[in-house]
C-alpha cells in the first residue's frame, strides 16, 4: 500500500493478490461487502465484525449549543451518529 489511507482500490488489489480472483471480481466483492454494511447501518442495525470491531448507530437527542464566536445559543437537532468501537483483539494488535 502506497499511502496512509486504505482505499477501495487497495482492498480490491489485496483480494486480487491474496485470493486470486480477477480484479473485476475483487472489486465487485469489495463493493458488495461495503454496500451490505452500509445498508445495515442505514436501517439502524449494528454491524459486528469478529476480531475487528463494531459499527454502532446511536441516537443523539436535541440540545442547545452555543456559537463559540458570538456566544449566541443555537438549537442542535436530534440526529443519528455512527460510532466505531474496536474489539479487544484489535486494540491489542494496535498496542503491540
Backbone bond lengths (Angstrom), bond angles and torsions (degrees), N, CA, C in turn:
res aa  C-N    CA-C-N  psi(-1)  N-CA   C-N-CA  omega(-1)  CA-C   N-CA-C  phi
1 X - - - 1.447 - - 1.518 109.27 -
2 X 1.310 115.62 131.48 1.456 120.42 -170.96 1.526 113.97 -91.61
3 X 1.323 118.80 -21.46 1.457 119.76 -177.49 1.522 110.58 -119.21
4 X 1.324 116.09 178.85 1.458 120.27 179.73 1.527 112.16 -88.83
5 X 1.316 118.03 -1.87 1.458 122.90 178.51 1.521 109.28 -112.84
6 X 1.312 116.24 129.31 1.461 121.31 177.10 1.527 108.43 -83.29
7 X 1.319 116.69 123.53 1.462 121.59 -177.59 1.527 110.87 -109.99
8 X 1.314 115.70 171.27 1.464 120.82 175.04 1.521 110.23 -59.32
9 X 1.329 116.27 -39.09 1.462 120.41 179.32 1.530 110.59 -63.65
10 X 1.332 117.52 -37.95 1.465 121.15 177.40 1.533 110.67 -64.43
11 X 1.322 116.47 -42.94 1.460 120.53 177.88 1.527 110.96 -63.08
12 X 1.329 115.96 -43.69 1.458 121.29 178.85 1.521 110.36 -60.33
13 X 1.318 117.10 -45.11 1.463 121.63 -179.19 1.533 110.65 -65.08
14 X 1.331 117.06 -39.58 1.466 120.16 179.24 1.528 111.19 -64.30
15 X 1.319 117.20 -41.30 1.468 120.84 177.42 1.519 109.80 -65.29
16 X 1.320 117.12 -42.21 1.462 121.92 178.66 1.530 110.90 -58.32
17 X 1.326 116.84 -44.91 1.464 121.13 -177.17 1.525 112.51 -75.90
18 X 1.338 117.70 -40.24 1.460 121.10 -174.87 1.528 112.97 -79.63
19 X 1.314 117.27 -42.94 1.463 120.75 -172.68 1.519 111.78 -99.20
20 X 1.326 116.11 -31.94 1.454 119.02 178.67 1.513 114.82 94.71
21 X 1.331 117.32 9.87 1.464 119.00 173.10 1.521 108.36 -68.51
22 X 1.317 116.35 159.51 1.458 118.64 175.77 1.529 109.29 -66.18
23 X 1.313 116.11 163.91 1.465 118.82 179.93 1.530 110.94 -62.53
24 X 1.323 117.17 -38.36 1.471 120.26 178.44 1.521 111.16 -65.80
25 X 1.328 117.46 -43.91 1.458 120.72 178.65 1.534 110.56 -64.98
26 X 1.327 116.54 -38.69 1.467 120.74 177.97 1.523 110.43 -63.33
27 X 1.327 117.02 -43.58 1.466 121.30 178.98 1.531 110.57 -63.34
28 X 1.333 117.46 -41.67 1.461 121.42 178.74 1.533 110.83 -64.11
29 X 1.336 116.81 -38.86 1.457 120.85 178.72 1.526 110.79 -64.62
30 X 1.324 117.35 -46.28 1.467 121.34 178.52 1.517 109.80 -60.14
31 X 1.313 117.25 -47.11 1.469 121.32 -179.28 1.525 111.50 -61.86
32 X 1.321 117.82 -42.12 1.465 119.59 -177.90 1.529 111.17 -68.20
33 X 1.339 117.91 -38.46 1.465 120.22 178.10 1.527 110.10 -65.61
34 X 1.332 117.33 -47.20 1.463 120.48 -179.56 1.523 111.60 -64.45
35 X 1.314 117.41 -37.17 1.466 121.11 178.56 1.526 110.67 -66.23
36 X 1.329 117.28 -40.49 1.465 120.81 178.54 1.531 110.63 -64.35
37 X 1.323 117.19 -44.07 1.467 121.22 177.86 1.527 109.64 -61.27
38 X 1.332 116.87 -48.01 1.464 121.12 -178.32 1.527 111.54 -62.13
39 X 1.329 118.08 -43.53 1.466 120.12 -178.10 1.528 111.06 -66.41
40 X 1.321 117.61 -36.02 1.473 120.01 176.36 1.526 110.47 -65.01
41 X 1.322 117.15 -43.25 1.462 120.53 -179.82 1.527 111.71 -65.96
42 X 1.319 116.87 -40.21 1.470 120.56 179.24 1.529 110.32 -62.70
43 X 1.331 117.12 -36.93 1.466 119.96 -179.58 1.528 112.17 -80.03
44 X 1.342 117.87 -0.07 1.456 121.37 175.02 1.513 114.75 96.28
45 X 1.335 117.29 1.79 1.461 120.47 178.51 1.528 110.33 -80.46
46 X 1.323 115.96 150.99 1.458 121.15 172.75 1.523 108.59 -88.35
47 X 1.327 116.42 150.52 1.465 121.60 179.60 1.518 107.86 -120.43
48 X 1.340 116.00 122.02 1.457 121.15 179.52 1.518 108.72 -116.42
49 X 1.334 116.03 125.56 1.451 121.89 177.61 1.532 106.36 -113.68
50 X 1.316 116.20 113.32 1.457 121.91 -175.13 1.528 111.40 -54.77
51 X 1.307 116.74 137.30 1.470 125.92 179.75 1.526 113.09 64.65
52 X 1.317 117.66 9.34 1.464 121.22 178.16 1.518 110.68 -120.79
53 X 1.344 116.14 -62.29 1.452 120.10 179.58 1.503 112.18 161.39
54 X 1.325 114.99 -173.85 1.462 121.62 -178.05 1.520 110.25 -126.30
55 X 1.329 115.07 139.35 1.457 122.24 171.94 1.519 106.14 -102.79
56 X 1.319 116.49 122.17 1.454 121.92 -176.56 1.521 110.05 -119.36
57 X 1.322 116.37 141.43 1.464 121.66 173.81 1.518 106.82 -102.95
58 X 1.323 115.95 121.62 1.462 121.14 -179.13 1.520 109.65 -115.81
59 X 1.328 115.22 146.24 1.460 121.57 176.24 1.517 108.42 -96.39
60 X 1.324 116.96 124.57 1.465 121.22 175.75 1.523 108.20 -104.20
61 X 1.305 116.22 134.24 1.461 120.95 -179.80 1.528 110.52 -76.45
62 X 1.314 114.71 158.47 1.457 120.06 174.09 1.519 110.23 -68.27
63 X 1.313 115.82 152.69 1.473 119.69 -179.90 1.523 108.87 -158.86
64 X 1.307 114.71 172.16 1.458 119.86 175.87 1.528 108.21 -95.20
65 X 1.307 115.79 128.77 1.456 121.48 176.04 1.515 109.10 -112.13
66 X 1.314 115.69 179.07 1.451 119.48 -178.86 1.526 108.42 -135.26
67 X 1.328 115.83 131.40 1.456 121.16 174.20 1.530 107.26 -69.90
68 X 1.338 118.50 117.05 1.468 119.36 -175.67 1.525 113.57 -66.43
69 X 1.318 117.20 -24.10 1.467 119.95 -178.58 1.524 111.92 -78.30
70 X 1.347 115.36 -44.06 1.469 119.00 -175.33 1.523 113.30 -102.63
71 X 1.328 117.20 -19.11 1.461 120.53 -176.64 1.514 112.69 81.07
72 X 1.324 117.81 0.32 1.455 122.18 -178.30 1.532 110.13 -73.23
73 X 1.339 116.62 136.99 1.461 120.94 177.00 1.521 109.41 -75.76
74 X 1.335 114.83 138.04 1.458 121.55 -177.89 1.524 107.94 -134.07
75 X 1.348 117.90 131.24 1.466 118.55 177.29 1.531 110.63 -72.95
76 X 1.329 115.60 138.28 1.465 121.75 175.91 1.521 106.42 -109.65
77 X 1.323 116.30 122.18 1.458 122.24 -176.18 1.528 111.32 -69.83
78 X 1.352 116.66 152.70 1.468 119.11 173.04 1.528 109.34 -62.96
79 X 1.320 116.07 148.07 1.464 119.05 -178.79 1.517 109.84 -157.03
80 X 1.326 114.97 165.15 1.460 121.48 173.98 1.521 107.71 -101.50
81 X 1.328 116.03 139.78 1.458 120.50 179.54 1.526 108.90 -126.60
82 X 1.318 115.74 151.46 1.457 122.67 178.59 1.521 108.65 -99.03
83 X 1.331 116.05 130.82 1.455 122.07 -178.36 1.521 107.95 -125.91
84 X 1.336 116.69 138.14 1.458 120.78 174.09 1.514 108.67 -111.17
85 X 1.324 116.55 130.53 1.460 122.02 176.37 1.514 108.02 -120.41
86 X 1.324 118.12 111.72 1.467 119.70 -179.99 1.527 111.11 -68.29
87 X 1.330 115.53 149.50 1.464 119.97 177.08 1.522 109.51 -74.14
88 X 1.315 115.96 165.69 1.464 119.64 178.13 1.528 110.69 -63.78
89 X 1.328 116.98 -34.71 1.471 120.99 177.16 1.527 109.98 -60.66
90 X 1.339 117.29 -44.00 1.464 121.24 179.32 1.521 110.95 -66.69
91 X 1.324 117.02 -41.72 1.461 120.36 177.74 1.524 110.58 -59.76
92 X 1.317 116.09 -43.02 1.471 120.28 179.69 1.529 111.28 -65.10
93 X 1.337 117.58 -39.15 1.469 120.62 178.11 1.524 111.58 -65.36
94 X 1.321 116.82 -39.54 1.464 120.40 -179.34 1.522 110.93 -68.29
95 X 1.329 116.39 -38.55 1.456 120.20 -176.71 1.528 114.09 -87.89
96 X 1.322 117.73 -0.87 1.475 120.79 -178.95 1.524 111.01 -73.98
